[in-house]
């Protein structure tokens, strides 16, 4: 019996029974029949009558094809894996192609942001001409998008793992001043962006509507946890016994350092909410990778991030996904295209005001607390994503690019850990404002952390994250703006 027929039968019996249970006539010679629960892909549990009449008897069903034929579950799994590989592979290839093209053309603008806006524009054009084609493209890349969303924070971790190596030469007193600016500046930028969005909404009288529901990635299973544990143990033993078994130390350490990072994230993600407030999954990643490296004999994961294509480390593999992550944001933005268009004034106003506030407030506070001018200039683009932040400080003389990268990463880490709690405290409740405020204050890493629990906010995070970096780069390229910032710094 098919699931559809079971549904109709159950509805009929339920209607008769609930309408007049005393007068209900059961089929002759069969006694009182217990209800049936149908299980299987796409089926619903059928519950008829009162609780005491429910049965635990199950009728297994199989997925049905277009013509009613049974589709083996194993075939579906294989097809799903192939679909994921192809869709993710296309995004990865697209990212590599754009990177090479931009390098060949000597274009300093991040190629992934260009790719994101191109895909979003193409989808919008198709949606106005052939809507079905646009949705078909979105559905085709859905497995890749869900994969990226599931592991999103992990791709931002490598810079944090090697962070101690970057800041080791900063004097302690200056480090404390920088940390004060980062924490206070993050909170101020979050508030400015969020309340600006609300104020502009009231001014233009934009009617607030609910965001389109976005699918959440599935939680990590016990099988996945044990599989990565097995990879970690076996590859760690191999690296200890044969340090150059895979050609170089970095390549040999790659499997166990990658497994350590993944396990840290998986274990941290499985904790209860209260535990996550004290120790965020991203912190678990960092500790897991650094402790594993230390156990092997490397201080702060010396082979973790080599930045060499011919001798990659675990961090290089993870960071290799960052461009694809940004490109994939185009699909999330398209899903919320109506809201993005409707709230464009809020998004653009918040980006402009929060970016200007971030740059000038950092310069002013740095001067007031006596931070060295060179260090203050290096941390000006604290709320701009790393790739564009480095291009911003390149306009200034004497800036420390390594410190800039470290500060941007730390700002993202602060946001990743505290953004949800602070948004709740500030009563910034709807996903549009939450996305704008998060991306304006803590860019990619904050976006990654928020979108795991609130995927509805991801499109607004994505477009704000991109526009903040672009606008910050544009205004800092203006000589008058640069001179005014240097004058404020002192």
N, C-alpha and C positions, 0 to 999 in steps of 0.2 A: 504494500500500500504506500502511495507517495505521501510526502509531507503535506502537500496541498490538500489532499483528500482527508488526511488526519485533522488538519486545521478546520475544514468545513464540518466534519463530524463532531469535533470537540465543541465548536461554536454552537451547533444545533442542540447538542445534548445539554450544554451549559445553559442555554436560553430556556429550554424546556424545564430543566431542573430548578433553576433559580426562579422561574415564573410561578410554578406551583409544584413544589417538591412532593407534596402529599399525593397529588393525583398523577404523578409521573408514572408511565407504564414502561417497564423494562421488557426487553424481548423475551418471549415465552421460551421456557425450557433452558434458559442460559443463566438465570439468577442475576444478582447485581454484579455488573461488570465494573471492574476498577479502571480508572482512567489510564491512559497510555502516555508515556513520555517519549518523545522522539529525540534522538541525539544524532549529531552529525554536522558536517559543514553546512552552515547557513540555516540550520533548523532552529525551532523554538521549543521551549518546554511547554507541553500542553497540560494544563491543570484544570480539572473539571470537578465541580462539586466542592464539598467541605473538606477540611484538612484531614479528617479521619478516614475519608474515602480515597485518599491519594495513594497511588501504588509506586513502588520503586522499580516496577518492570520497565525495561527500556527496549525500544526498537531501533537498532542501528540503521542509519541511512547513509548513503554514499552521495558524493557530489554528482550532480547531473550535468550533462553537456547540453548544448543548444538544442539537440534533437531528442533529449531524454536519455541518452546513453550514459552509462556510468563512467566516470573519469577516475582512474586509480589515484589514490592520495599520493603515492610515491611519484607518479608522473607530475602531479601538481607541484610537489616540492622541488623537483628537478627544474621544472619550467620557471618557478619563482626564483631559484638561484641564478639561472641563466639570465632572466630578466634583470635581476639586480646587477649582475656583472656587466651586462651590455649597457644599461642606462648609466651606471656609475663610471664605466670605462669611457663613455662618450664625453662626460663632463670633465674627467681627468685629462683626456686628450685635448679637449678644447682649451683647458687651462694651460697646458704645456705649449700648445701652438701659439696662443696669445702672448705668453711670456717671451717666447723666442722672437716673435714678430716685433714686440715692443723693444726688445734689446737690440735687434737688428736696425730698427728705426731710431734708436737712441732716444726713445720716449721714456721719461721718468715717471709718468703717471702710472699707478698700479693697474696692470692689465686685467686683473680679476674684476675690479670695479667697472671697467669698461665693458667687460663681458656680461656682467650682471645687468647693466642698463640696456645693453643691446638685446639680450634675451627678453627682458621685460618689455621693451619697445616692440619687438617682433610679436610677442604674445598679444599685446594690446591691439596691434594692427590686425592680426588674424581674428581676434575677438570681434572686431568691428566689421570684418568682411565675411569670414567663415568661422563662426563661433565653435562649431563642432571640431574643427581642426585644432584650434587653440586648446580646447579641453582634452583632446586626444593626446597632444604633446605633453600636457601637464600630467595626465594619467600615466603616460609611458615612463616619465621620469620620477614617478612617485616612489618606487622602491629605493632609488638612489637618494632621494630627499629624506626618506624615513631613516635610512642607514646613517646619513650625515647628521640628522637631528639626534639620533640615538647616542652617537659618540661625539657630539659637537664640542663639549668642554675639553675633551681629551686632546684635540688638535692644537689647543692654545697652551698646553702644559709645558712643552720642552723649554721655552724661554724661562719659565719659572724654576725648572729643575736646575739650570745652570746659572741662576740669578746670583748666588753667592760669589761666583767668580767675577761677575760684572761689577759689583759694588764693593769689593774688598779693599780698593784703594781710596775710597771716600772716607775722610776723617769722621770720627764718631759724632762730634758736635754738629758738623754739617749734615750728617745723615739724619740726626734727630730733627733738625730744622726742615729738611726735605720731607720727612715722614709727616711732620705737622702740616705742611702745606698740602700734601697729598690727601690726607684724611679730611682735613677741614675743607679743602677745595673740592673734593669729591662730593661731600654732603651739600656744599653750597651750589655746585653745578647741578646736582640732582634736583634740588629744590627750585632753582631758577628755571630750569627747563620744564619741569612739571607744572609749576604754577603759571608760567608763561603760556603753555598750551591751554590751560583752563581759562585764563584771562582772554586770550584771543578767541576761544570758542564762544565765550559770553558776548564779546564785542560783535563778532560776525553772526552770532545767533545760529550756530550750527546745531542742528538737531542730532542728538546722540542716539545711535542705534547699536544693537548688539553686533559684535564681530562674528564673522563666519566661524563655526566650530572647526577646529583643526585637529587632525588625528595625533594622538600621543604615541611615542614609540613604546614597544613592549618592554617590560622589565627583564632584567638579566636572569636567566635560568640557572639551576644548579648544575646542569650539564656543561654550560658555558664556563662556569666558575671552575669546575674540576678540569676541564680541558685546558684552560689557560694555566692552571696550577701545574698540570703535567708538563706543559711546554716550559714553564719557568724552571722547574726542578731539573728536568733533563738537560736543558740548554745551559743552566748554571753549572752543573757538574761537568759538561763538556768544556765550557770555557775555563774552568779551574784546572782540569786535567790537560787540555790541549788548547792553550791560549790563542794559537793561530790556526786552528782547525779549518776555519773558513777563509783563510788567506791573510787576514789582518786581525789585530786585536779588536778594532771597532766592529768589524763584521761578525766576529765570533761572539762578542758581547751583545750584539744587536738583539738576538731572540730573547735572552733572559731580561734585558733592560726594557724591551717592549712589553714583554709579559708582565713584568713588575709594575709598569705604569698602568696597563690595562686592569690588572688585578686590584690595584689601589683604587681605581675609579669604580670598579664593579662592587667591591666590598663597601666602599663609602656610600654608594648609591643604594645599597640594601639596608642601611641603618635607618632607625626611626628618626622622625623629624627633629626631636629634641637633640639627638646626638649629632645630626647634621649641622645644627646651629653652632655647636661647639667645634666641630671638625668637619668642614665641608669636603665633599668628595674630591674636589680639586686639590685640597691640601693633602688628602690621602694619597693622591697620585704622586705628588711631589715627594712626600716622605717615603713612599714605597720605592720609587726610583732611586732616590739618594741613598737610602739605607741599603738597597741591593748593591749599588755601586760601591758603597763603603765596605760591605761584606766581601766583595770581590777584591778590594784593595785599591779602589779608585776614590780619591777625595773629590766630592762633588761631581761625580759622573764624568770623568775625563773623556770617555769615548761616547758619551750620550749624544752630543750635538757637534759634529765635526764640520758641517757646512761644506763638505767635499762630496761631489756627486760620484766619484770613483771609489770612495771609502766612507759610505754613509753610516751613521749611527741610528739608534732607535728614534731619537728626537728628529732627525732629518726625515725619516719615513712619515712620522706624524705631521710634521710641519709641511710636508709635501701636499697635504690635503687642504691647506688653508685657502689656496686660490679657488679650489673646487667648492669649498664651503661658501665663499662669497658669491660665486656664480650661481649656486643653488638657491640663494636668497631670492632670486628673480621669480621663482615659482611660488614661493610663499607670498611675495608681494602681489603677484597676479591673482592669487586666490582671494586676497582682500582688496582687490583693485577699486571696488566701489567705495570702500571706506577710506582708502589712501587718497582717492580723488576728492572725496567729500571733505576730508580733514587736511587738505593740502596747506591751507593757510596756517593751521596750527603747527604743522610739521616744519614748514619753512621759517616761520617766525621764531619758533623755539630754537632751531638750528642757528640762526643768525645771532640771536640775543645770547644764548648760552655759550657759543663759541667766543664771541667778543668778551663776554664776562670772564670766561675761563682764562683767556690769554692775559688780559689786563689785571685781573685780580691776583693771578700768580706772580706777575711782575711786581705789583704793589706790595703784596705780603712778603715776598722775598726781600725786598728792600727794607721794609719795616722791622723784620726780625734779624737783619744783618747777615743774610746769606750772601756768599760771594757772587758777584755779578755773572761770572762765567757759568756757575752752577745754576743760577736762577734762569739764565737764558736757555740752558740745556733742558730745563723742566717745563718751559713755557707750553709746549704742545702735549700736556699730560692727558688731555681728554680726546686726543686724536689717535687713530689707529697707527700702529708702528710704522708701516710702510710710508704713510704720508707724514707722520711726525718727523721722520728722518729727513724728508725733503724740506720740511719747514725749518729745522735747525740748520740745514745747509745754507740758508740765506744769511745766517748770522756768523760773525767771526768769533773764534775761540770757544765754540760750543763743543760739548763732549757727546758725540753720537751714541756711545755705549751707555752713558748715563741716561740719555733720552729714552733709549729702548727699555732700559731697566725700570725707569719711572712709569712709562706707559704700561708695562706689564704689571707693576705693583698696583697701579690705579685700577686696572682690570680685576686684579685679585681682590682688592678691597670691595669693589662692586659685586663680584661673584659671591662673596661671603655674606654681605649685609644688605644687598639691594632690596630683596623682597621684604625683609623685616622693616627697613626704613621707609619703603613705599607705603607699607601698611600704617606706620606711625604717622606719616605725613598725610594720610587719607587720600592718596592718589590711587584710585581704585579701578578705573576702567582700563582695558588693555592698551588703548591708544596712548593715553597719557603715560602709562607705565613703560611702554616701549620707547617712547620719545625720551623720557627722563633717564632711563637706563642707558641707552645708547649714547646720549649726549654727555653722560658723566663717566661711563666706564666702558665705552666702545665694544670691541669684539668679545672679550672674555665675559663681561657683564651680560652681553646679549646671549652668549652661549648658555650661561648659568640660568638666566631667566626663562629662556625658551624651552628648557627641558621640562619645567613645570607649567609654564604658561605659553603654549605654542601660538595662541591667538595674538600674543604681543610681538611675535617674531617679525612679521612684515613691517611693522612700524619701527622696530629696532633696526632692521636691515636698511631701510631707506634713510633713517636718521643717522645711523652709523656711517653710511657712505657720504651723505651730504655734509656732515660735520667735518669729515676729513677733507673733502673737496673745498668747502668754503674756507676752512682754516688755512689751507695751502694757498688759495687765491688771495686772501687779504694779506698774508705774510709776504707775498711776492710783490706787494706794493711798497715802494721805498718809504713813502711817508708813514705807513703803518709800522714798518720795521724801526724807523727812527724814533717814533713815539714810544714804542715798547722799550727800546734801549734807554730812552730818556727816563722812563718810569723806573726801570731797573737801577739806574744810577751808575 
